[in-house]
Amino acid sequence: MKLLITGGAGFIGSAVVRRAIGLGHRVVNIDVLTYAANLDNVAGVAGGPGYAFEQADICDGEVMAAVIERHQPDAIVHVAAETHNDRAIENPLLFVQSNIVGTAVLLEAARAYWSALTGERRARFRFVHVSTDEVFGALGEDGAFDEASPYDPSSPYSASKAAADHLVRAWGRTFGLPVALTNCANNYGPFQFPEKLIPTVVSRALEGRSIPVYGQGQQVRDWLHVDDHADAILTVLDKGRLGETYLIGGEGTRRNIDLVRTLCAHLDRISPSNHPYADNITFVEDRPGHDWRYAIDASKIRRELGWTPKVELDAGLEGVVRWYVENQDWWRALRERGHTSERLGLIRS
């Protein structure tokens, strides 16, 4: 197939690009190249004949229509989004524009293109929308999200993704656009921009800086390796039922403080310092609207599509620590561009 993948220079999008190329698909990578995008993330596949790149903004309807018409994709995998909760607190309207308006614009461009298709090409077209478990809000001490969980977003980021989810379903129900949706757990892995928890911990530790943990680190997250996530997305594209939602989890729930201590222990073995890295853990003011616990029941995608995660959490964490240690040029270049990993997202009067 020829896939048009939005946000393909970002963390999750680039993993989908790499996986799709590895499976033999042709890929058109659409990315506006915001601060978190990095074409180095796809350098390993960019030279091949099955890859094309378009620097374009999903909020620009004319450009999206032209790109789609030019490349004639068999499917669109919509990954592009602003994703960092702390940045959403500081600039919520940016998230509204990118995640809500951008999704609506892309849906309209896709609908116009699909409506003009005929025969087998029309029948096989798909629009897969990639979203987050954060749209469901917070869990209590037990239970897990599933496809029937009610929406209850807590932050400007999760609210913008919830709105995008609803738009995708509406375009499917109203216009018949062949859509499928996914909601995933917290992702980790190589090439993650060093503002999220895991690369922040590892990069700051290697720099000898403090390791900030929000509140007391008691929040619980379900962790999913990005390569497993990419595989799940393409499984939904290949086998998923139209109009359906599939939750994707990594079967790896852990308190934030325990995750941070595990990362420090891996660093102690892989890149020893003159003192334990955990000595640099510092508890800081919690993030406003910080959800207590996430966990995913991924039994539907396992039962219906035969997908299960392959990367066990502890092995995955050791692997990602090793990657950041061995690829310091990648994230230190981002430091030189001004991304210093300082605190964002506090509400100030």
N, C-alpha and C positions, 0 to 999 in steps of 0.2 A: 504494500500500500504506500501511497504518498501521504504523509502526515504533516499537517501544519501545527506546530507546537508553539504556543505563546509563552513568553518568559523563558525561552530556552537557553539563555545565558545565566540564569539564576541558579540557585542551589538545587531545588527539586527539578526545575525544568531541564537543566543540563543533564541530570541523571536520566530523565526520560529520553532526551535526545540520544545519549550514549547507548542506552538500552535498545531503543528503537533501531538505531543504525546496526547494532550488534545482531538484531533479529532479521536484518535484511530489508527493513523498510527504507524508503527514501524520506528525508526530513527537510522541511522548510522551517527554520528557526526564526521566529519573529520576536524581537526584543528591542525596546526603546533605549536600553543600556542606562538604567538609573544607577545610583551609587552602589547597589548590591549586585549588579550584573557584572560578569567578567567573562570575556570570550576565551580566556585561558581555560575555563571550565570545560570547553568542548574542543580544545585544540587537538586532542587525540583523534577526533573523527572529522574535523572540519576540512581536511584536505581531500576527502574522498568524493567520488562522483555522485554519491547519493545524498549529499548535504548542500543546502543553500541557506544563506543568511540574509534577512531583511531587517534593517534598523527602522522600526516603525512603532507608532503609538497606537495601542488598541482603542484609544479614545477618539481617534481620527477616522470617521466613518468612510470618507472618500478613499483614504489611503488603504484601509482594511479591505474595502471592496475591490480596489485595484490589485492588491497583493493576492487576494484569494482568486480572483479571475485569472491573473497571470500564471499562478502555479497550479490551479485546478486540483486541489487536494481531494483525497478520498475520505479524509476525516480531519477534524480539528480537535486538538487536545489543549484545553484552556487552563494553563498553569499560572499565567502572569497575574501578579497581585503584589500590592504592598502588604507586608506581613508582620512587621515588628511592633508588638504592642506598645512599647515605650514611645516609639515615634508616633503612633496613632494618638497617644495622649497629647503630644506636643503639636501635632498637625492633623487633626481628624478629617478635615475637608479634603486633604490629599488622598486619604483612604476612600472617602466617598467617591471622589472623581475616578480614581483608578479602578477600584474594586466593584463599584456599583455602575457608574456611568460607562466605564470601559467594557464591562461585561455586557451591558445592554447594547452598546454600539456593535460589539463583536457578534452578538446574537442576530442583530438585524442584518449585518453583512453576510453572515452564514445563511440566514433564511433566504435572502435574495439569491444567493448562489445556488443553494439546494433546490429552490423552487424552479430554477431554470434547467436543472438536470433532468435527464430522462432515463428510462429503462434500468439496467443493472447499476449504473453509476448512481442514480437517485436512490435505489433500494439499499445500497450498501453504505451510503454516507452516514457518518456518525459525528456527534458533537459531545465530547466527554469533558465535563466540568470538574475540576479538582478543587476540593474545599477542605475544611478543617473540623475537627471535633469540638473546637471552641464555640461553635455556633450553638451548642446545647447547654452552655453555661457550666455550672459546677455540680459535681456529685457530692453526696455525703460520705459517710464512712464506708459504705459498701455499694454494690451495684455497678453497672457498666452501661455505657451508651449503646444503643442499637438503632436500627433504622427507623424505629417508631418513637424514638425519644423526642420530646417537644423542644422547640427552639426557645432558648432563653439566654441570648448573648449578654455578656457583661461589659465588654469594652468596645470602643469605636472600631477596632479591627474586627472583632468577632461579629459585631453588628453589620459591618459592611460585607463580610463574607456571607452572613445569613441572608442579607438582601439579595446578593448575587445568586445564591442557591434558589431563592424563590423566583427570581427572574428566569432562570434556566428552566425550572419546572413549568412556569407560565408559558414560555415560548413552545415548550413541548405540548402542553395541553391545548393551548389556543390555536397555534399555527401548525401543529403536527410535526415540528422540527424533531428529528430523531436524536434524543438526548439521553445521556446517562450521567449520574453524579457519583462522586466519591467524597467521603469525609475521612480524614486520616488523623492518626496520632501524631505526637511530636516527632519530627524527623531529626536525624543526626547522620553524620558521615563526612566524607571528604568534600572539600570545596564549600563548606558552609561559611557564610560571611561572619566575621568575628564580632558580632553584636549579640548573637544568640548564646544561650547558657554554656553549652559544651565548648565551642571554640573560644568563648570569652575566658573560661576557666583555664584552658590549656595554654592559650597565647599569653595571658597575663602571668600565669605561673612561670612560663619559660622566660619572661621578661623580668622576673623577680618582683612583680607588683602584687598588690593585695588581690585576693580572690573574693569578689563581692557575692554574697548570698542574701536574697531578699527575705525580710522578716527573720524567722528562725529556720527557714528552709524546710518547713513541714509539708508544703504542697506536694502532691503526688501526680506524676505524669506517666503516661503510657508511651514508651519509646519505640520508634520504628526506624530501622536503617533505611536510608534513602534509596539504596539499590533494591531493597525489597518493595519499597513504595512504588518505584518506577515499574517494577515487574507487575505489581498489582494493577496499576493504571492501565498498562497495555493488555493485561488479561481482561479487564472490564471492557476495553475497546474491542477485543477479539470475541469475547464470549458473553458479555453482559447483556441483559435484557433491556430493551428500550423503555425509558421512563422510570427505570429503577435506580435506587440509591444503594451503594455498597460502602460499608464502614471498613476501614483498613487499619488494623492494629498490629503491634509488634510483639504482643505477649510478653511485654517487659515493663511492668509498673514499678516505680521506685520513688521514694521521697527525694526531693531536690538535694537535701543535705547529704543523703547517702550516695547519690549519684556523684556529687562533687568530691566526696571523700574517696570514692572508687577511682575517679579520674586522677586524683592526687597520688593514690597508691600505684597506679600504672605509671605515672610520671616518675615516681621514685625509682622504679625498676628500669624504665626505658631511658631516662635522661636524668641521672642522679644529681642532686644539688648538695650543698653543704648542710642542709637541714631539711626535714620533711616538708614537702610542699603544703601539706594541710595546715602547717603553722601560719600560713598567710591567709587562711579563710577569715573573712570579716563579715559580720552580719550588718546589713544596712537597712534603711527604711524600706518597708514593703512597697510594692507597686500598687497604686490605686486600682481597685477592681480586680485584684489578683484572684483568679478562681482557685478553689481549694483542692479539688481532685478531679482528674480525668482517668477514665479507663474505657476500653473499647471491647465490645462483644463482636468479634469478627466471624461469627459462625456462619452468617449468610454467604459471604464470599467464599468461605471454605467449603460449604455444603454445595452451593450452586455452581461455582466456577472452578473448584479444586485448587484454590490458591491458599498457601500458608507461608508465613515468613520463614526465611532460611537462616537469618543471622541472629544468633542468640545474643542477648544484651551484653553480658560481660565480655564475650569475645569481640563483639562489635565495638565496645568502648575501648578495649585494648587496641584494636585495629585503628580506630580513629585517632587515638592519642599518638600512636606510632606515625600515622600519616602527617599530623600537624608538626611532629618533631622533625620528620624527614623532609617536609616541604615548607620550611620556614620562609623561604624566599617568596612563596605565594602570599602568605598573610602579612609578612613584613612589608611587602610592596603596598598593601592596602594601608598600613600605618603611614607610609610615606605620602599617600594620597590624602591624609588627614583624618583617617578613621582610627581614633586613638583609644576607643573602648571606654570612654568616659560615660558617666551615668546620664541617661535621658529619662524623660517621662514623669518627673515629679511635678505635682500641681503646686504652683507657687502663687501666693496672693500678691 
